[in-house]
Amino acid sequence: MPADDCASEHLLRDALARVSGAWHAAEYRFEPVVGGTMAAVWRGVSSTSQAPDVALRLTPKPAALISRIAELVDGVAGVECPQTVAVGTVETKTRPRTVHVCTWIGKGAVDRSDPYGLGQDLARLHSALARPDAGDFTDA
């Protein structure tokens, strides 16, 4: 196994251990996801159809900020958003990272037949985030 794969597996194991009290990953198989993000991301695919697929993210953003954003996003209706399952912190060689487990909402390739879909989703999301109970996120 290449060194990068070993490091990735070690990070995943540590991240899963940090959220094990809030969420159980035994029925999931994890695969790394690559993309344009500062976070290390794995997709957890459930071995049963009863549980949703999840995203496990290791991000440099503080756990308190991730939790605040999760509370806000979990209350959004009308736009498909990830629902937070667990948040924790893990120490890495370079710095602490926040473990964020949330439902997977990846849809694959963009549907170019509906060019207005993204704009409509952004407008609905903006309206949902403007609700009075959303809190103040000006520092974020």
N, C-alpha and C positions, 0 to 999 in steps of 0.2 A: 504494500500500500504506500503511495507517495506521501511525503512529509506533509504536504498541504491537506491531503485527505485525513491523515492522522490528527492534525491540528483541528480540522473541522469537526471530526468525530468527537474529539475531546471537548471542544466548545459546546457541541450539542448535548453531550452527556451532562456537563456541568449545568447548562441552562435548564435541562429537564429536571435535574435534581433540585434546583432552586424553586421550581414551581410545583413540585410533587405534592406538597401539602394542599394546594388549591386546585390542582388538576392532575388527572392520571393519564399518562401517555401510553400505557401498556398496549392498547389496541391500535396504535398508530405506527406506520412505517414512514420515516422521514427521508426526504430527498432535498439536496441543496438547490436553491434557486438563485440564478444570477440576474443582475439587472442594475439599473442606475440608481443605487441607493447607498447610503453610508452604513446601513445595517447589514449584518449577515442574516440571511433568510433561508428557512427550510419550510417545505410544504409537508404537512402531516396528513397522510392519506389513511383514513380509517379502514380497518379490516372488516367492519360491519357497515351496513347501510343505515344504521340507526344514528350514528354520530357524524356530524359535519366534518369536512376537511378543515384543517387549521393552518395558519401561518405562525411559525415561531420566529420571532425577530430578536436579534441581539443588536441593540442600538446604543450609541454613545450618549443619547439624550437622557437626562435624569428621570428616575422612576416616578418622582412626584409630577413632573410635566406629562409623562406618558399616561399616568393615572388620571390627571385632570382632563386631558384630551379624550381619553377613553370614556369618561363620564359624559362628556359633551356629545361625542359621536354615537355612543350607545343609545342616546335619546332621540336620534334623528329618525324621522319617519318619511316615507315618500321617495327616498333614494337608498339603494342598496349600499350599506356600509358594513364594515367588519364589526362584529360584536366581541368585546374583550372577554377572554376566559380567565386569564391570570396575568399578573405582573410581579416581577421579582428582580433582584439584582445579583449579578455574578461577578466575581473578580477575575480579570484576565491578566495576562502578562503586562499589558500596557496601561490599563485603567479599568475601573468598574464599568460594566455594561448593564443596561436594563434588558431584562427578558420580557417580551410581550407576546403572549399567545392570544390569537384572535381567530375568528372564523375566516375562512378563505373565501374571497369573492372574485378571484381571478376569472376572467371570461375568455381568455385567449385573444385571438386577433380582433382588431377593431372592425366593427361592421360599418363599412364605408357607404352602404346603401342608405343610411340615415344620418346625414351630416349635421342635423340639428339635435340629435340625441344628447351629445355631450353638453351643448349649451343648455338644454332643458334640465339635465341632471345638475349642472352647476347652479342654475337659477333655483331649483328646488332645494339644493344643499344650502345655498346662501340664505334662503328664507328659513329653513329649519334651524340654522345656527344663530339666527337673529332672535330666537325666542327668549323671553325674559328670564327664564330659569337657567340659561346657558352659562352665565357667569362672565367674568371679565378676563379675556385672554389677550389684552393689549401687550402684556410682557412677553408673550410667546411669539 
